[in-house]
Amino acid sequence: MFSSGLKNLLKTCIHTLWKLVQLLLFVIIVPPLINYASLKREAPLLGQHGLPYDIGFGQKLFLRCRGKGAPTVIFDAPTGMTSDIWLPLQENLQRTTTVCIYDRAGLGMSDPPLGSTIQQKSDVKENEPTKYRGMDFTVEKMSEDLNRLMTATSQQPKPFILVGADLGAIVARFYTQMYEFDVSHLFLIDPLVENLFDNEHWKDHWYNKIIPRLHAMQLSAAMGVNRILVLTRMINTQLSTTASNNIDDTNININHRQKHLLCNAAHISSAIREHFYMNETFSQMKLAWRMKAFSSNASVTIVNRRQYDKDLSKNLNQAWDESQEFLRTQLFRNRIQHRLIDSTDKYFFFNKPDLLESIIKDSINQWREQKGLA
């Protein structure tokens, strides 16, 4: 009798253990497979608001241009973010001139850099000459990609007005250093500045807090957990359309695309690399500034919020303000216009595009008046 009871208990334990193994296998295998299939199905539908342009070397970048005429306004997004953040401004400005938004390599609807995937290497012809194009995910490579996209591939009308936020502002500056005759004006919105990591607190915050959070998000996306959290509305996307930012979501599908990217581990991996190689980007910017004088043909407007980030410590906000002052007074030596925006919203240019629209239009009209085109 004792033996029979022991056998039944053993059978119950084995059965329970098998159920747990089945549940574990389900959790480990099924969500990633469903997520992968969903990403493959969604990607072609969510990139229809623009086009992939071949910039050579087996790589395509996503570009969306609207409007016509010169100058061409080109928007460049913050670190790890996509062109979606500029859609409200593009919608508003396209009635005035040519306006282009794009995704940097590996982000959003753009291919990752050639060296990031084996598949893309096979797309390059055997006899095609190779060329050093800078380190992937650094500003040197980003500015060359942008030049090929806008001049060699899509051939947008010059000059360019470059509007960059955060990392996008560094790309705008570096581009102007390298291709000075292409650019008539820069708008640098809460720009990253190359001396920021001279402050150890900021460097520690960047590498030991921001990047680990992104790694956790990438793992969660790869396991399919993010899709579950998005479907149950337990996590929200960074951007969402509202009545104030004047986007026709039926045509552009921005909300769906933002959810798609939150579930896409490859996109998040590229965002991580942009963050990880920021120190190299800063070094490249410092070198460019020492090697070549900034173009006298391009005027510059720096746009800051009164407080960079209310969620950061006082020390970090103070160090950020010092970097902005260094940019204005030491690098540009006050040869710039400085605008303060009375907003604490990090993405004010998405949520309240009118705050930037008027000053960009002023720059467009000023250039046209100088050329006798007004």
GILIN-V294893 format. One record per residue. N is the residue number from 1. RES is the residue in one small letter. D_LAST is the distance of its C-alpha to the last C-alpha in Angstrom with 2 decimals. Layout:
BEGIN
N,RES,D_LAST + N,RES,D_LAST
END
This chain:
BEGIN
1,m,101.20 + 2,f,99.43 + 3,s,98.37 + 4,s,97.01 + 5,g,94.96 + 6,l,93.58 + 7,k,92.57 + 8,n,90.79 + 9,l,88.95 + 10,l,87.98 + 11,k,86.73 + 12,t,84.68 + 13,c,83.14 + 14,i,82.31 + 15,h,80.83 + 16,t,78.69 + 17,l,77.62 + 18,w,76.67 + 19,k,74.61 + 20,l,72.79 + 21,v,72.18 + 22,q,70.84 + 23,l,68.54 + 24,l,67.37 + 25,l,66.74 + 26,f,64.81 + 27,v,62.62 + 28,i,62.06 + 29,i,61.54 + 30,v,60.27 + 31,p,57.14 + 32,p,55.68 + 33,l,56.39 + 34,i,54.82 + 35,n,51.75 + 36,y,51.46 + 37,a,51.77 + 38,s,49.21 + 39,l,46.65 + 40,k,47.16 + 41,r,46.76 + 42,e,43.67 + 43,a,41.54 + 44,p,40.54 + 45,l,39.59 + 46,l,37.52 + 47,g,35.23 + 48,q,34.00 + 49,h,30.60 + 50,g,29.53 + 51,l,31.03 + 52,p,33.22 + 53,y,31.88 + 54,d,34.50 + 55,i,33.61 + 56,g,36.91 + 57,f,40.30 + 58,g,41.15 + 59,q,38.56 + 60,k,35.90 + 61,l,33.18 + 62,f,31.68 + 63,l,27.93 + 64,r,25.82 + 65,c,22.22 + 66,r,20.19 + 67,g,16.78 + 68,k,14.77 + 69,g,12.03 + 70,a,11.37 + 71,p,12.09 + 72,t,15.42 + 73,v,16.88 + 74,i,20.65 + 75,f,23.17 + 76,d,26.64 + 77,a,29.51 + 78,p,32.27 + 79,t,35.60 + 80,g,37.39 + 81,m,34.85 + 82,t,32.85 + 83,s,29.36 + 84,d,30.49 + 85,i,29.58 + 86,w,25.82 + 87,l,25.97 + 88,p,24.96 + 89,l,21.73 + 90,q,21.01 + 91,e,21.75 + 92,n,19.33 + 93,l,16.34 + 94,q,16.80 + 95,r,14.88 + 96,t,11.64 + 97,t,12.21 + 98,t,15.43 + 99,v,18.00 + 100,c,21.45 + 101,i,24.69 + 102,y,27.94 + 103,d,31.54 + 104,r,33.04 + 105,a,36.26 + 106,g,39.10 + 107,l,37.20 + 108,g,36.47 + 109,m,36.13 + 110,s,35.97 + 111,d,39.00 + 112,p,40.77 + 113,p,40.80 + 114,l,43.03 + 115,g,45.82 + 116,s,46.08 + 117,t,47.76 + 118,i,50.47 + 119,q,49.13 + 120,q,45.84 + 121,k,47.77 + 122,s,49.54 + 123,d,46.24 + 124,v,45.64 + 125,k,47.18 + 126,e,50.17 + 127,n,48.88 + 128,e,45.32 + 129,p,44.87 + 130,t,44.56 + 131,k,42.25 + 132,y,42.20 + 133,r,39.12 + 134,g,39.85 + 135,m,41.83 + 136,d,41.03 + 137,f,39.33 + 138,t,38.17 + 139,v,34.74 + 140,e,35.34 + 141,k,35.92 + 142,m,33.16 + 143,s,30.45 + 144,e,31.82 + 145,d,31.95 + 146,l,28.29 + 147,n,27.40 + 148,r,29.54 + 149,l,28.15 + 150,m,24.43 + 151,t,24.72 + 152,a,28.10 + 153,t,28.67 + 154,s,25.57 + 155,q,23.12 + 156,q,19.94 + 157,p,16.63 + 158,k,16.22 + 159,p,15.52 + 160,f,17.15 + 161,i,16.80 + 162,l,20.49 + 163,v,21.83 + 164,g,25.61 + 165,a,28.40 + 166,d,31.89 + 167,l,32.77 + 168,g,29.29 + 169,a,28.07 + 170,i,30.66 + 171,v,29.51 + 172,a,25.90 + 173,r,27.31 + 174,f,29.71 + 175,y,27.18 + 176,t,24.99 + 177,q,28.24 + 178,m,29.11 + 179,y,25.82 + 180,e,23.84 + 181,f,21.39 + 182,d,20.32 + 183,v,18.99 + 184,s,16.11 + 185,h,17.23 + 186,l,20.43 + 187,f,21.42 + 188,l,25.22 + 189,i,26.84 + 190,d,30.49 + 191,p,30.77 + 192,l,34.11 + 193,v,35.00 + 194,e,37.47 + 195,n,39.97 + 196,l,40.50 + 197,f,43.71 + 198,d,45.15 + 199,n,46.12 + 200,e,49.12 + 201,h,48.74 + 202,w,45.30 + 203,k,46.57 + 204,d,49.60 + 205,h,47.56 + 206,w,45.32 + 207,y,48.16 + 208,n,50.99 + 209,k,49.35 + 210,i,46.02 + 211,i,47.15 + 212,p,50.60 + 213,r,49.00 + 214,l,46.86 + 215,h,50.01 + 216,a,51.82 + 217,m,49.00 + 218,q,49.06 + 219,l,52.85 + 220,s,52.62 + 221,a,50.06 + 222,a,52.25 + 223,m,55.26 + 224,g,53.48 + 225,v,53.94 + 226,n,50.26 + 227,r,50.13 + 228,i,53.09 + 229,l,51.57 + 230,v,48.27 + 231,l,50.18 + 232,t,52.28 + 233,r,49.26 + 234,m,50.95 + 235,i,47.81 + 236,n,44.16 + 237,t,41.03 + 238,q,38.51 + 239,l,35.72 + 240,s,36.09 + 241,t,33.78 + 242,t,33.69 + 243,a,32.10 + 244,s,29.77 + 245,n,28.05 + 246,n,27.12 + 247,i,28.54 + 248,d,30.25 + 249,d,33.37 + 250,t,34.90 + 251,n,32.48 + 252,i,32.01 + 253,n,35.52 + 254,i,34.48 + 255,n,37.70 + 256,h,39.89 + 257,r,38.16 + 258,q,38.58 + 259,k,42.26 + 260,h,42.59 + 261,l,41.30 + 262,l,43.63 + 263,c,46.47 + 264,n,45.35 + 265,a,47.26 + 266,a,45.34 + 267,h,42.00 + 268,i,43.69 + 269,s,45.29 + 270,s,41.91 + 271,a,40.80 + 272,i,44.02 + 273,r,43.39 + 274,e,39.94 + 275,h,41.73 + 276,f,44.77 + 277,y,42.96 + 278,m,40.79 + 279,n,43.01 + 280,e,42.34 + 281,t,38.58 + 282,f,38.82 + 283,s,40.90 + 284,q,38.39 + 285,m,35.58 + 286,k,37.83 + 287,l,38.67 + 288,a,35.08 + 289,w,34.23 + 290,r,37.27 + 291,m,36.77 + 292,k,33.14 + 293,a,30.86 + 294,f,27.78 + 295,s,24.58 + 296,s,22.93 + 297,n,19.64 + 298,a,19.38 + 299,s,18.97 + 300,v,21.23 + 301,t,21.58 + 302,i,25.11 + 303,v,25.78 + 304,n,29.41 + 305,r,31.51 + 306,r,33.95 + 307,q,36.80 + 308,y,36.55 + 309,d,39.35 + 310,k,41.83 + 311,d,44.31 + 312,l,44.68 + 313,s,47.13 + 314,k,46.32 + 315,n,46.93 + 316,l,44.45 + 317,n,41.71 + 318,q,42.47 + 319,a,42.34 + 320,w,38.96 + 321,d,37.62 + 322,e,39.08 + 323,s,37.30 + 324,q,33.94 + 325,e,34.81 + 326,f,35.85 + 327,l,32.50 + 328,r,30.62 + 329,t,33.04 + 330,q,34.85 + 331,l,32.66 + 332,f,29.26 + 333,r,31.01 + 334,n,28.66 + 335,r,25.60 + 336,i,23.85 + 337,q,22.55 + 338,h,25.21 + 339,r,24.91 + 340,l,28.07 + 341,i,28.23 + 342,d,31.07 + 343,s,32.48 + 344,t,35.51 + 345,d,34.33 + 346,k,34.12 + 347,y,31.83 + 348,f,29.69 + 349,f,26.53 + 350,f,28.42 + 351,n,30.11 + 352,k,27.39 + 353,p,24.04 + 354,d,22.19 + 355,l,23.31 + 356,l,20.93 + 357,e,18.22 + 358,s,16.39 + 359,i,16.50 + 360,i,15.30 + 361,k,12.22 + 362,d,11.68 + 363,s,12.02 + 364,i,9.59 + 365,n,6.73 + 366,q,8.42 + 367,w,8.63 + 368,r,5.13 + 369,e,4.97 + 370,q,8.36 + 371,k,7.89 + 372,g,5.80 + 373,l,3.80 + 374,a,0.00
END
